[in-house]
Amino acid sequence: MSAAEIDGFADRIRKHQGGMISAWVGIPDAMLVNHLAQEAFDAVVLDMQHGMWDMQSAANAVAQTRLAGKPAIARIPVGDFASASRLLDAGASGIIAPMINSAEDARALVRTTKYPPLGERSWGPSLALNHTGLSADAYLKNANELTVAIAMVETRAALDAIDGILGVTGIDGIFVGPADLSIALSNGDQVAPNAAEIDSAMQHAVSRCRAHGKFACAYAGDGERAGELLKFGFDLVIAGAETVQLRAGARRAINAARRIASGG
């Protein structure tokens, strides 16, 4: 049985089969994740870097995402590679690691997310076995294909080292963080994720991914920006965080009610 027959996400993103849009959730509530997973998102990202998730709540959210038939991806805290393997054990389909600034950082990510011969991931995927329905032997043989290791490019150093990062065997793709990148490129002067300079850097990142046969992901603050990034050639984009979407939906409902009540 091939990895693509078990879970199509990793295969689809590696083959650049159409732009994907993922939810992004920092509120540590598995039921909220389940609601978002019912929508037409292609995946759900659990933000453990700036969100409030712990391991237990994240594992529950992975289960709720899979229950809805969607892949779950976890963004780990900076340097917390030990959590990466635990999240894969819980059934996550991918790991996003922030602040990967060098090939050595990328190799550290691979060591904890890939089984030998690519890495040194420790064995213990009890929940992943439940979610995939695979035997232990079948999971071991397929896990490196079924899951993706994604390095975040969000600093000047990472941009300079992008070819080295992408050249690390076991790194499946990158995720561009435009807010931090704009801070870095402006020497701390501004947060401007939609600036022309960032557009240029992001298009360069897509180009280097294509040259290395890897995929490219990026964060967008809203749907309009997400569409622009898909046009740049990104394989997976975020269309805003759940907090923004929640408040925007509430605002629309309140404004509509007041407009109608006032006869507008």
Short mmCIF file of the C-alpha atoms (twelve columns), coordinates in Angstrom:
data_MODEL
# 
_entry.id   MODEL 
# 
loop_
_atom_site.group_PDB 
_atom_site.id 
_atom_site.type_symbol 
_atom_site.label_atom_id 
_atom_site.label_alt_id 
_atom_site.label_comp_id 
_atom_site.label_asym_id 
_atom_site.label_seq_id 
_atom_site.Cartn_x 
_atom_site.Cartn_y 
_atom_site.Cartn_z 
_atom_site.pdbx_PDB_model_num 
ATOM 1   C CA . MET A 1   0.000   0.000  0.000  1 
ATOM 2   C CA . SER A 2   1.418   3.372  -0.995 1 
ATOM 3   C CA . ALA A 3   1.449   6.453  1.183  1 
ATOM 4   C CA . ALA A 4   -0.903  8.161  -1.265 1 
ATOM 5   C CA . GLU A 5   -3.466  5.388  -0.791 1 
ATOM 6   C CA . ILE A 6   -3.383  5.846  2.991  1 
ATOM 7   C CA . ASP A 7   -3.478  9.621  3.303  1 
ATOM 8   C CA . GLY A 8   -3.412  11.884 0.263  1 
ATOM 9   C CA . PHE A 9   -2.224  15.096 1.937  1 
ATOM 10  C CA . ALA A 10  1.539   14.559 1.844  1 
ATOM 11  C CA . ASP A 11  1.392   13.145 -1.662 1 
ATOM 12  C CA . ARG A 12  -0.782  15.996 -2.918 1 
ATOM 13  C CA . ILE A 13  1.342   18.802 -1.525 1 
ATOM 14  C CA . ARG A 14  4.579   17.235 -2.747 1 
ATOM 15  C CA . LYS A 15  3.150   16.949 -6.251 1 
ATOM 16  C CA . HIS A 16  1.859   20.562 -6.261 1 
ATOM 17  C CA . GLN A 17  -1.666  19.377 -7.079 1 
ATOM 18  C CA . GLY A 18  -3.517  22.653 -6.728 1 
ATOM 19  C CA . GLY A 19  -3.252  25.433 -4.157 1 
ATOM 20  C CA . MET A 20  -4.391  24.413 -0.679 1 
ATOM 21  C CA . ILE A 21  -5.893  26.633 2.013  1 
ATOM 22  C CA . SER A 22  -5.499  25.716 5.676  1 
ATOM 23  C CA . ALA A 23  -7.191  26.869 8.840  1 
ATOM 24  C CA . TRP A 24  -4.922  28.258 11.570 1 
ATOM 25  C CA . VAL A 25  -5.915  27.815 15.209 1 
ATOM 26  C CA . GLY A 26  -4.253  29.072 18.378 1 
ATOM 27  C CA . ILE A 27  -7.235  28.796 20.756 1 
ATOM 28  C CA . PRO A 28  -6.742  25.443 22.535 1 
ATOM 29  C CA . ASP A 29  -10.185 24.004 21.920 1 
ATOM 30  C CA . ALA A 30  -10.554 20.747 20.006 1 
ATOM 31  C CA . MET A 31  -14.253 21.344 19.340 1 
ATOM 32  C CA . LEU A 32  -13.483 24.679 17.708 1 
ATOM 33  C CA . VAL A 33  -11.023 22.832 15.491 1 
ATOM 34  C CA . ASN A 34  -13.688 20.299 14.573 1 
ATOM 35  C CA . HIS A 35  -16.074 23.068 13.515 1 
ATOM 36  C CA . LEU A 36  -13.450 24.676 11.283 1 
ATOM 37  C CA . ALA A 37  -12.503 21.297 9.830  1 
ATOM 38  C CA . GLN A 38  -16.098 20.927 8.587  1 
ATOM 39  C CA . GLU A 39  -15.486 23.869 6.253  1 
ATOM 40  C CA . ALA A 40  -13.704 23.622 2.903  1 
ATOM 41  C CA . PHE A 41  -10.218 23.932 4.366  1 
ATOM 42  C CA . ASP A 42  -7.661  21.465 3.050  1 
ATOM 43  C CA . ALA A 43  -5.942  21.158 6.430  1 
ATOM 44  C CA . VAL A 44  -5.854  22.597 9.948  1 
ATOM 45  C CA . VAL A 45  -2.710  24.057 11.509 1 
ATOM 46  C CA . LEU A 46  -2.427  24.053 15.298 1 
ATOM 47  C CA . ASP A 47  -0.255  26.996 16.301 1 
ATOM 48  C CA . MET A 48  1.714   25.848 19.358 1 
ATOM 49  C CA . GLN A 49  4.292   28.623 19.017 1 
ATOM 50  C CA . HIS A 50  2.054   31.613 19.701 1 
ATOM 51  C CA . GLY A 51  -1.166  29.756 20.519 1 
ATOM 52  C CA . MET A 52  -2.037  28.239 23.890 1 
ATOM 53  C CA . TRP A 53  -1.983  24.537 22.981 1 
ATOM 54  C CA . ASP A 54  -0.346  21.955 25.231 1 
ATOM 55  C CA . MET A 55  0.376   18.366 24.195 1 
ATOM 56  C CA . GLN A 56  -2.872  16.872 25.501 1 
ATOM 57  C CA . SER A 57  -5.120  19.499 23.940 1 
ATOM 58  C CA . ALA A 58  -3.171  19.306 20.676 1 
ATOM 59  C CA . ALA A 59  -3.527  15.518 20.532 1 
ATOM 60  C CA . ASN A 60  -7.282  15.896 21.038 1 
ATOM 61  C CA . ALA A 61  -7.410  18.494 18.267 1 
ATOM 62  C CA . VAL A 62  -5.494  16.200 15.917 1 
ATOM 63  C CA . ALA A 63  -8.118  13.532 16.595 1 
ATOM 64  C CA . GLN A 64  -10.996 15.950 15.957 1 
ATOM 65  C CA . THR A 65  -9.386  17.110 12.721 1 
ATOM 66  C CA . ARG A 66  -8.928  13.557 11.516 1 
ATOM 67  C CA . LEU A 67  -12.493 12.735 12.561 1 
ATOM 68  C CA . ALA A 68  -13.586 15.423 10.105 1 
ATOM 69  C CA . GLY A 69  -11.481 13.799 7.387  1 
ATOM 70  C CA . LYS A 70  -8.778  16.482 7.301  1 
ATOM 71  C CA . PRO A 71  -5.023  16.422 7.980  1 
ATOM 72  C CA . ALA A 72  -3.697  18.207 11.054 1 
ATOM 73  C CA . ILE A 73  -0.385  20.081 11.006 1 
ATOM 74  C CA . ALA A 74  1.303   21.417 14.134 1 
ATOM 75  C CA . ARG A 75  3.582   24.426 14.394 1 
ATOM 76  C CA . ILE A 76  5.883   23.660 17.311 1 
ATOM 77  C CA . PRO A 77  7.498   26.266 19.603 1 
ATOM 78  C CA . VAL A 78  10.942  27.496 18.568 1 
ATOM 79  C CA . GLY A 79  13.528  24.733 18.983 1 
ATOM 80  C CA . ASP A 80  11.068  22.292 20.562 1 
ATOM 81  C CA . PHE A 81  12.024  19.394 18.331 1 
ATOM 82  C CA . ALA A 82  11.109  16.863 21.033 1 
ATOM 83  C CA . SER A 83  7.466   17.892 20.656 1 
ATOM 84  C CA . ALA A 84  7.644   17.286 16.913 1 
ATOM 85  C CA . SER A 85  7.954   13.522 17.228 1 
ATOM 86  C CA . ARG A 86  5.262   13.403 19.925 1 
ATOM 87  C CA . LEU A 87  2.826   15.268 17.704 1 
ATOM 88  C CA . LEU A 88  3.528   12.877 14.846 1 
ATOM 89  C CA . ASP A 89  2.932   10.024 17.296 1 
ATOM 90  C CA . ALA A 90  -0.442  11.646 18.027 1 
ATOM 91  C CA . GLY A 91  -1.328  11.480 14.346 1 
ATOM 92  C CA . ALA A 92  -0.297  14.869 12.957 1 
ATOM 93  C CA . SER A 93  0.379   14.801 9.224  1 
ATOM 94  C CA . GLY A 94  3.073   17.447 9.363  1 
ATOM 95  C CA . ILE A 95  5.283   19.632 11.520 1 
ATOM 96  C CA . ILE A 96  6.077   23.296 10.929 1 
ATOM 97  C CA . ALA A 97  9.229   24.368 12.772 1 
ATOM 98  C CA . PRO A 98  9.801   28.119 13.260 1 
ATOM 99  C CA . MET A 99  13.103  29.965 13.002 1 
ATOM 100 C CA . ILE A 100 14.976  27.421 10.894 1 
ATOM 101 C CA . ASN A 101 17.917  29.598 9.963  1 
ATOM 102 C CA . SER A 102 20.479  27.130 8.638  1 
ATOM 103 C CA . ALA A 103 20.986  23.707 7.152  1 
ATOM 104 C CA . GLU A 104 22.022  22.489 10.603 1 
ATOM 105 C CA . ASP A 105 18.706  23.685 12.060 1 
ATOM 106 C CA . ALA A 106 16.967  21.825 9.227  1 
ATOM 107 C CA . ARG A 107 18.898  18.638 9.974  1 
ATOM 108 C CA . ALA A 108 17.853  18.888 13.636 1 
ATOM 109 C CA . LEU A 109 14.211  18.992 12.513 1 
ATOM 110 C CA . VAL A 110 14.693  15.960 10.276 1 
ATOM 111 C CA . ARG A 111 16.333  13.973 13.068 1 
ATOM 112 C CA . THR A 112 13.154  14.091 15.168 1 
ATOM 113 C CA . THR A 113 10.526  13.867 12.408 1 
ATOM 114 C CA . LYS A 114 11.878  11.093 10.180 1 
ATOM 115 C CA . TYR A 115 12.645  7.460  10.941 1 
ATOM 116 C CA . PRO A 116 15.973  5.945  9.833  1 
ATOM 117 C CA . PRO A 117 17.657  6.139  7.452  1 
ATOM 118 C CA . LEU A 118 16.607  9.800  7.084  1 
ATOM 119 C CA . GLY A 119 16.405  10.683 10.776 1 
ATOM 120 C CA . GLU A 120 16.327  9.369  14.328 1 
ATOM 121 C CA . ARG A 121 12.641  9.579  15.215 1 
ATOM 122 C CA . SER A 122 11.932  7.433  18.245 1 
ATOM 123 C CA . TRP A 123 9.282   4.707  18.011 1 
ATOM 124 C CA . GLY A 124 5.927   5.147  19.752 1 
ATOM 125 C CA . PRO A 125 3.168   6.134  17.284 1 
ATOM 126 C CA . SER A 126 0.251   4.570  19.171 1 
ATOM 127 C CA . LEU A 127 -2.354  7.181  18.195 1 
ATOM 128 C CA . ALA A 128 -0.954  7.502  14.678 1 
ATOM 129 C CA . LEU A 129 -1.469  3.749  14.242 1 
ATOM 130 C CA . ASN A 130 -5.081  4.171  15.373 1 
ATOM 131 C CA . HIS A 131 -5.696  7.067  12.991 1 
ATOM 132 C CA . THR A 132 -4.097  5.433  9.956  1 
ATOM 133 C CA . GLY A 133 -5.234  1.874  10.630 1 
ATOM 134 C CA . LEU A 134 -1.764  0.634  9.728  1 
ATOM 135 C CA . SER A 135 0.176   -2.165 11.359 1 
ATOM 136 C CA . ALA A 136 3.403   -1.201 13.101 1 
ATOM 137 C CA . ASP A 137 5.518   -2.536 10.229 1 
ATOM 138 C CA . ALA A 138 3.429   -0.768 7.581  1 
ATOM 139 C CA . TYR A 139 3.540   2.514  9.480  1 
ATOM 140 C CA . LEU A 140 7.303   2.327  9.869  1 
ATOM 141 C CA . LYS A 141 7.722   1.718  6.140  1 
ATOM 142 C CA . ASN A 142 5.377   4.554  5.130  1 
ATOM 143 C CA . ALA A 143 5.720   7.194  7.874  1 
ATOM 144 C CA . ASN A 144 8.466   9.228  6.201  1 
ATOM 145 C CA . GLU A 145 6.229   9.576  3.138  1 
ATOM 146 C CA . LEU A 146 2.998   10.055 5.087  1 
ATOM 147 C CA . THR A 147 4.265   12.986 7.137  1 
ATOM 148 C CA . VAL A 148 5.967   16.229 6.129  1 
ATOM 149 C CA . ALA A 149 8.699   18.263 7.807  1 
ATOM 150 C CA . ILE A 150 8.329   21.959 7.035  1 
ATOM 151 C CA . ALA A 151 11.021  24.526 7.846  1 
ATOM 152 C CA . MET A 152 9.954   28.118 8.484  1 
ATOM 153 C CA . VAL A 153 11.854  30.782 6.558  1 
ATOM 154 C CA . GLU A 154 11.300  34.069 8.371  1 
ATOM 155 C CA . THR A 155 14.664  35.749 8.892  1 
ATOM 156 C CA . ARG A 156 17.407  37.289 6.781  1 
ATOM 157 C CA . ALA A 157 19.661  34.370 7.749  1 
ATOM 158 C CA . ALA A 158 17.077  31.853 6.577  1 
ATOM 159 C CA . LEU A 159 16.678  33.634 3.244  1 
ATOM 160 C CA . ASP A 160 20.446  33.594 2.766  1 
ATOM 161 C CA . ALA A 161 20.546  29.879 3.653  1 
ATOM 162 C CA . ILE A 162 17.397  28.848 1.759  1 
ATOM 163 C CA . ASP A 163 19.209  26.614 -0.716 1 
ATOM 164 C CA . GLY A 164 21.071  24.866 2.080  1 
ATOM 165 C CA . ILE A 165 17.835  24.355 4.029  1 
ATOM 166 C CA . LEU A 166 15.976  23.030 0.999  1 
ATOM 167 C CA . GLY A 167 18.919  20.790 0.154  1 
ATOM 168 C CA . VAL A 168 18.609  18.841 3.411  1 
ATOM 169 C CA . THR A 169 17.219  15.377 2.702  1 
ATOM 170 C CA . GLY A 170 14.049  14.926 4.743  1 
ATOM 171 C CA . ILE A 171 12.961  18.559 4.573  1 
ATOM 172 C CA . ASP A 172 9.787   18.346 2.501  1 
ATOM 173 C CA . GLY A 173 9.070   22.052 2.128  1 
ATOM 174 C CA . ILE A 174 9.221   25.488 3.692  1 
ATOM 175 C CA . PHE A 175 6.739   27.853 5.291  1 
ATOM 176 C CA . VAL A 176 7.367   31.582 4.863  1 
ATOM 177 C CA . GLY A 177 6.404   33.755 7.821  1 
ATOM 178 C CA . PRO A 178 5.986   37.217 6.244  1 
ATOM 179 C CA . ALA A 179 5.457   39.172 9.466  1 
ATOM 180 C CA . ASP A 180 8.735   38.095 11.068 1 
ATOM 181 C CA . LEU A 181 10.444  38.330 7.702  1 
ATOM 182 C CA . SER A 182 9.309   41.949 7.330  1 
ATOM 183 C CA . ILE A 183 10.654  42.745 10.802 1 
ATOM 184 C CA . ALA A 184 13.977  41.130 9.923  1 
ATOM 185 C CA . LEU A 185 14.353  42.795 6.528  1 
ATOM 186 C CA . SER A 186 13.452  46.220 7.949  1 
ATOM 187 C CA . ASN A 187 15.909  45.760 10.844 1 
ATOM 188 C CA . GLY A 188 13.058  45.904 13.336 1 
ATOM 189 C CA . ASP A 189 11.477  49.005 11.870 1 
ATOM 190 C CA . GLN A 190 8.052   47.647 10.877 1 
ATOM 191 C CA . VAL A 191 5.633   44.752 10.611 1 
ATOM 192 C CA . ALA A 192 4.636   44.898 6.943  1 
ATOM 193 C CA . PRO A 193 3.850   41.388 5.691  1 
ATOM 194 C CA . ASN A 194 2.296   42.670 2.457  1 
ATOM 195 C CA . ALA A 195 5.112   45.018 1.443  1 
ATOM 196 C CA . ALA A 196 6.649   44.856 -2.027 1 
ATOM 197 C CA . GLU A 197 9.974   43.738 -0.555 1 
ATOM 198 C CA . ILE A 198 8.217   40.788 1.075  1 
ATOM 199 C CA . ASP A 199 6.467   39.913 -2.178 1 
ATOM 200 C CA . SER A 200 9.859   39.742 -3.855 1 
ATOM 201 C CA . ALA A 201 11.295  37.548 -1.086 1 
ATOM 202 C CA . MET A 202 8.304   35.220 -1.183 1 
ATOM 203 C CA . GLN A 203 8.464   34.826 -4.949 1 
ATOM 204 C CA . HIS A 204 12.165  34.044 -4.586 1 
ATOM 205 C CA . ALA A 205 11.296  31.391 -1.987 1 
ATOM 206 C CA . VAL A 206 8.803   29.745 -4.341 1 
ATOM 207 C CA . SER A 207 11.402  29.753 -7.110 1 
ATOM 208 C CA . ARG A 208 14.006  28.062 -4.912 1 
ATOM 209 C CA . CYS A 209 11.473  25.464 -3.763 1 
ATOM 210 C CA . ARG A 210 10.702  24.574 -7.360 1 
ATOM 211 C CA . ALA A 211 14.423  24.310 -8.133 1 
ATOM 212 C CA . HIS A 212 14.845  21.809 -5.291 1 
ATOM 213 C CA . GLY A 213 11.636  19.897 -5.990 1 
ATOM 214 C CA . LYS A 214 10.124  20.951 -2.646 1 
ATOM 215 C CA . PHE A 215 6.826   22.642 -1.775 1 
ATOM 216 C CA . ALA A 216 6.175   26.149 -0.466 1 
ATOM 217 C CA . CYS A 217 3.691   27.328 2.182  1 
ATOM 218 C CA . ALA A 218 2.991   30.779 3.604  1 
ATOM 219 C CA . TYR A 219 0.872   32.699 6.096  1 
ATOM 220 C CA . ALA A 220 -1.651  35.246 4.834  1 
ATOM 221 C CA . GLY A 221 -3.678  37.545 7.044  1 
ATOM 222 C CA . ASP A 222 -6.919  37.162 5.099  1 
ATOM 223 C CA . GLY A 223 -8.511  35.479 2.117  1 
ATOM 224 C CA . GLU A 224 -7.564  38.174 -0.381 1 
ATOM 225 C CA . ARG A 225 -3.888  37.958 0.514  1 
ATOM 226 C CA . ALA A 226 -4.106  34.159 0.515  1 
ATOM 227 C CA . GLY A 227 -5.347  34.315 -3.074 1 
ATOM 228 C CA . GLU A 228 -2.423  36.511 -4.069 1 
ATOM 229 C CA . LEU A 229 0.023   34.040 -2.538 1 
ATOM 230 C CA . LEU A 230 -1.588  31.148 -4.384 1 
ATOM 231 C CA . LYS A 231 -1.017  33.136 -7.590 1 
ATOM 232 C CA . PHE A 232 2.661   33.436 -6.593 1 
ATOM 233 C CA . GLY A 233 2.778   29.630 -6.717 1 
ATOM 234 C CA . PHE A 234 2.531   28.670 -3.052 1 
ATOM 235 C CA . ASP A 235 1.192   25.160 -2.516 1 
ATOM 236 C CA . LEU A 236 -0.511  25.835 0.827  1 
ATOM 237 C CA . VAL A 237 -1.538  29.147 2.371  1 
ATOM 238 C CA . ILE A 238 -3.265  30.334 5.522  1 
ATOM 239 C CA . ALA A 239 -6.299  32.581 5.006  1 
ATOM 240 C CA . GLY A 240 -6.068  34.263 8.418  1 
ATOM 241 C CA . ALA A 241 -6.144  33.057 12.003 1 
ATOM 242 C CA . GLU A 242 -9.301  31.753 13.641 1 
ATOM 243 C CA . THR A 243 -9.417  34.757 15.979 1 
ATOM 244 C CA . VAL A 244 -9.585  37.154 13.028 1 
ATOM 245 C CA . GLN A 245 -12.239 35.047 11.303 1 
ATOM 246 C CA . LEU A 246 -14.280 34.742 14.506 1 
ATOM 247 C CA . ARG A 247 -14.267 38.467 15.186 1 
ATOM 248 C CA . ALA A 248 -14.926 39.352 11.548 1 
ATOM 249 C CA . GLY A 249 -17.948 37.047 11.493 1 
ATOM 250 C CA . ALA A 250 -19.269 38.528 14.723 1 
ATOM 251 C CA . ARG A 251 -18.744 42.047 13.406 1 
ATOM 252 C CA . ARG A 252 -20.650 41.295 10.204 1 
ATOM 253 C CA . ALA A 253 -23.587 39.839 12.131 1 
ATOM 254 C CA . ILE A 254 -23.752 42.790 14.562 1 
ATOM 255 C CA . ASN A 255 -23.510 45.371 11.789 1 
ATOM 256 C CA . ALA A 256 -26.193 43.607 9.736  1 
ATOM 257 C CA . ALA A 257 -28.583 43.434 12.679 1 
ATOM 258 C CA . ARG A 258 -28.124 47.135 13.548 1 
ATOM 259 C CA . ARG A 259 -28.474 48.198 9.909  1 
ATOM 260 C CA . ILE A 260 -31.732 46.306 9.449  1 
ATOM 261 C CA . ALA A 261 -33.107 47.423 12.851 1 
ATOM 262 C CA . SER A 262 -32.433 51.065 11.994 1 
ATOM 263 C CA . GLY A 263 -34.106 50.722 8.618  1 
ATOM 264 C CA . GLY A 264 -30.841 51.166 6.726  1 
# 
